[in-house]
Amino acid sequence: MSKLEIVRESLEKGERDGKIIMVEKPEPEDFEVRIEDSEIILPYRIVYGLAPKNPIYSADGLNEFMMGLIPLEPDEKEYFKWYCYRIPLLGIRFHHMLKGGWVEFSDKIAEEKTIEKTNVTDSELLKSMHGRAQESEIVAETRDIFRKTVIEQYPDERIARDIMEGKIDYPFTLKNLKGYKQLSEGRSPEPSFLEVLKKMIPAKYF
């Protein structure tokens, strides 16, 4: 059983059990091999996007949820983590940003072979070969080709869809995360300090 099949079955079960909400799924053609101008185009990358049914807004909680989704150790991963941008010379510190949230599983799906050909063209050498094959081939190099199955996770469904629609940037700020948490709880997001100032000061000053 391939890792892709295990991933697919695990995510389908997660949906049925009401643990996850799928926000991005591969199209049927994403799994197919295509032939273009005699070239084989393989499905190198399969991407799933999801969010927990019950939103999670802590990095540790998101990591625990992400690592428990699939009964396999991922080949690659990036944990959710907080970090902040700084410009030391200017003394500027930007908002905390939440980054990460994906795991990747690799399946070998093909081999790419580099063939070296030797073609004898010298007339004297050809005579000495007495009609035997004039060409020889050897495999100079073999490279394994892998399909990557990627699961991208988000804290909640609204965040996932807003990122995909370009409404917010990713990674996103702590303020953004707090706002989405308040929305999930049925509350209006608290206005930022700048938004409060804009209500107090005439617009011409902004």
Backbone torsions as a table, in degrees:
resi	resn	phi	psi	omega
1	MET	NA	127.8	-177.3
2	SER	-75.5	162.5	177.3
3	LYS	-65.0	-34.8	176.7
4	LEU	-59.2	-44.5	-179.7
5	GLU	-63.5	-40.1	178.6
6	ILE	-65.1	-42.8	178.0
7	VAL	-60.9	-48.0	-177.2
8	ARG	-61.4	-45.5	179.8
9	GLU	-64.5	-40.4	-178.8
10	SER	-65.9	-40.4	-179.7
11	LEU	-70.3	-38.4	177.0
12	GLU	-62.5	-40.6	177.7
13	LYS	-65.4	-41.1	178.4
14	GLY	-60.6	-38.1	176.1
15	GLU	-66.3	-46.8	-178.7
16	ARG	-61.1	-37.9	-177.6
17	ASP	-80.5	-3.4	179.0
18	GLY	73.7	26.6	179.7
19	LYS	-92.9	-30.3	-176.0
20	ILE	-132.0	158.7	172.5
21	ILE	-119.7	121.1	178.9
22	MET	-82.3	127.7	178.9
23	VAL	-112.6	-10.6	177.1
24	GLU	-150.9	127.9	177.5
25	LYS	-131.4	149.6	176.0
26	PRO	-66.5	149.3	172.7
27	GLU	-81.1	155.7	-179.6
28	PRO	-52.8	-37.5	-178.5
29	GLU	-70.1	-15.9	178.6
30	ASP	-67.7	-17.7	-179.0
31	PHE	-95.7	-2.5	-170.7
32	GLU	-100.1	153.1	172.1
33	VAL	-86.7	134.1	178.1
34	ARG	-114.5	149.9	176.1
35	ILE	-115.4	119.4	178.7
36	GLU	-129.3	117.1	-179.5
37	ASP	51.7	47.3	179.2
38	SER	67.5	7.7	178.3
39	GLU	-100.6	134.4	178.6
40	ILE	-84.1	121.3	177.9
41	ILE	-105.2	111.9	-175.4
42	LEU	-93.3	152.8	176.1
43	PRO	-78.5	88.3	-172.7
44	TYR	-75.8	-28.0	-170.0
45	ARG	-140.6	124.3	177.9
46	ILE	-118.5	126.4	-174.0
47	VAL	-120.7	131.6	171.7
48	TYR	-117.8	140.7	174.5
49	GLY	-121.9	137.7	-176.6
50	LEU	-151.5	166.1	173.8
51	ALA	-139.9	150.3	176.0
52	PRO	-66.1	143.0	178.0
53	LYS	-57.8	-43.9	173.9
54	ASN	-97.5	109.5	-173.1
55	PRO	-51.6	146.0	177.8
56	ILE	-127.3	130.1	-174.5
57	TYR	-120.6	8.4	175.7
58	SER	-107.8	145.7	179.9
59	ALA	-61.4	-44.0	-179.4
60	ASP	-63.1	-43.0	179.7
61	GLY	-64.7	-40.2	178.2
62	LEU	-64.9	-41.2	179.8
63	ASN	-65.1	-42.4	179.0
64	GLU	-62.7	-42.6	179.4
65	PHE	-64.9	-44.9	-177.3
66	MET	-62.1	-43.8	-176.4
67	MET	-75.5	-13.0	178.9
68	GLY	-97.7	1.1	-176.3
69	LEU	-72.8	-42.6	-171.7
70	ILE	-118.7	132.3	-178.8
71	PRO	-79.0	46.7	178.3
72	LEU	-141.7	150.7	171.6
73	GLU	-81.5	122.0	-178.7
74	PRO	-65.3	150.8	176.9
75	ASP	-77.7	-30.7	175.8
76	GLU	-141.4	153.1	177.6
77	LYS	-160.1	157.8	170.3
78	GLU	-135.2	117.0	-179.2
79	TYR	-73.4	153.1	168.0
80	PHE	-65.1	137.7	176.8
81	LYS	-156.3	152.9	177.7
82	TRP	-94.8	141.9	173.4
83	TYR	-152.6	167.3	178.2
84	CYS	-138.1	146.9	177.1
85	TYR	-81.8	142.4	175.5
86	ARG	-137.6	145.0	169.1
87	ILE	-121.0	91.2	-170.9
88	PRO	-54.7	-42.8	-175.5
89	LEU	-63.5	-31.8	-179.5
90	LEU	-95.2	-7.0	-179.1
91	GLY	68.5	26.5	-177.1
92	ILE	-100.5	133.2	175.4
93	ARG	-124.6	121.6	-177.6
94	PHE	-86.0	175.2	179.5
95	HIS	-60.4	151.8	169.0
96	HIS	-63.2	140.8	-178.5
97	MET	-124.0	142.6	176.1
98	LEU	-99.1	124.5	-175.4
99	LYS	-127.4	154.4	172.6
100	GLY	104.8	-165.3	175.7
101	GLY	105.6	49.9	174.6
102	TRP	-151.6	153.2	173.0
103	VAL	-130.8	154.9	-175.4
104	GLU	-138.1	135.7	179.3
105	PHE	-122.4	135.4	-174.4
106	SER	-112.0	133.3	173.3
107	ASP	-121.4	131.4	172.2
108	LYS	-71.9	125.9	-177.2
109	ILE	-121.7	-10.6	-178.6
110	ALA	-167.5	170.6	172.2
111	GLU	-125.6	137.2	175.4
112	GLU	-107.7	121.9	-176.7
113	LYS	-112.3	132.4	174.2
114	THR	-96.4	118.8	-176.6
115	ILE	-101.8	131.1	173.2
116	GLU	-105.2	128.0	179.6
117	LYS	-108.8	139.3	172.9
118	THR	-118.1	120.4	-178.4
119	ASN	-117.3	113.9	-179.2
120	VAL	-77.4	126.8	-178.1
121	THR	-120.8	-16.5	-178.3
122	ASP	-69.7	130.2	-174.7
123	SER	-64.0	-39.9	179.6
124	GLU	-65.1	-42.4	179.2
125	LEU	-66.7	-35.8	179.2
126	LEU	-63.3	-38.4	178.8
127	LYS	-63.5	-39.3	-177.2
128	SER	-70.6	-14.0	-178.0
129	MET	-86.3	-10.9	174.6
130	HIS	51.1	46.8	174.0
131	GLY	81.4	3.0	178.2
132	ARG	-73.9	171.5	-175.1
133	ALA	-54.1	136.9	-179.0
134	GLN	-93.1	-7.8	-179.8
135	GLU	-125.0	149.2	172.7
136	SER	-135.5	149.6	179.5
137	GLU	-128.0	139.5	172.8
138	ILE	-135.0	149.5	175.8
139	VAL	-83.5	110.3	-176.5
140	ALA	-82.4	-31.0	-176.3
141	GLU	-156.1	140.9	174.9
142	THR	-125.0	129.6	-179.5
143	ARG	-124.4	129.1	177.1
144	ASP	-75.0	141.1	177.2
145	ILE	-113.6	131.2	-175.2
146	PHE	-116.2	145.7	169.5
147	ARG	-97.0	130.5	179.8
148	LYS	-100.7	121.6	174.1
149	THR	-103.3	116.3	-172.6
150	VAL	-113.1	135.1	172.7
151	ILE	-114.8	117.6	176.5
152	GLU	-102.5	128.5	-175.1
153	GLN	-114.5	148.4	178.8
154	TYR	-130.2	156.9	-178.1
155	PRO	-63.3	-37.3	176.2
156	ASP	-151.9	169.4	-174.8
157	GLU	-64.8	-40.2	-177.6
158	ARG	-62.9	-42.9	177.5
159	ILE	-60.4	-45.8	-178.3
160	ALA	-58.2	-48.0	-176.8
161	ARG	-70.2	-35.8	178.9
162	ASP	-67.6	-36.7	176.2
163	ILE	-65.1	-46.3	-178.6
164	MET	-64.4	-30.7	179.8
165	GLU	-89.9	2.2	176.9
166	GLY	76.5	17.8	-178.5
167	LYS	-79.6	-28.4	175.5
168	ILE	-135.5	157.7	179.5
169	ASP	-87.7	160.2	175.0
170	TYR	-133.3	132.2	3.2
171	PRO	-63.7	158.5	-176.9
172	PHE	-116.1	161.4	-171.4
173	THR	-83.3	164.4	175.9
174	LEU	-60.4	-37.6	178.7
175	LYS	-62.6	-44.3	177.6
176	ASN	-58.1	-44.4	-177.2
177	LEU	-63.7	-42.6	178.1
178	LYS	-61.5	-39.7	179.6
179	GLY	-62.9	-42.8	178.9
180	TYR	-67.8	-35.2	177.4
181	LYS	-63.4	-42.5	178.1
182	GLN	-63.7	-38.9	177.0
183	LEU	-63.1	-41.6	-179.4
184	SER	-65.6	-23.9	178.9
185	GLU	-92.0	4.4	178.6
186	GLY	82.1	16.8	179.6
187	ARG	-109.7	156.3	175.4
188	SER	-80.7	139.6	178.4
189	PRO	-60.6	141.0	178.0
190	GLU	-69.3	137.3	179.3
191	PRO	-68.2	149.6	177.9
192	SER	-75.9	168.2	178.4
193	PHE	-59.4	-40.1	179.4
194	LEU	-65.3	-39.6	179.2
195	GLU	-64.9	-36.7	176.7
196	VAL	-65.6	-42.8	179.3
197	LEU	-61.2	-40.2	-178.6
198	LYS	-62.4	-29.9	178.5
199	LYS	-76.0	-24.2	-176.2
200	MET	-92.8	-27.3	-173.5
201	ILE	-113.1	139.5	179.1
202	PRO	-53.0	145.9	-174.9
203	ALA	-61.3	-26.9	-176.0
204	LYS	-64.1	-17.2	179.9
205	TYR	-86.8	-0.5	-180.0
206	PHE	-111.8	NA	NA
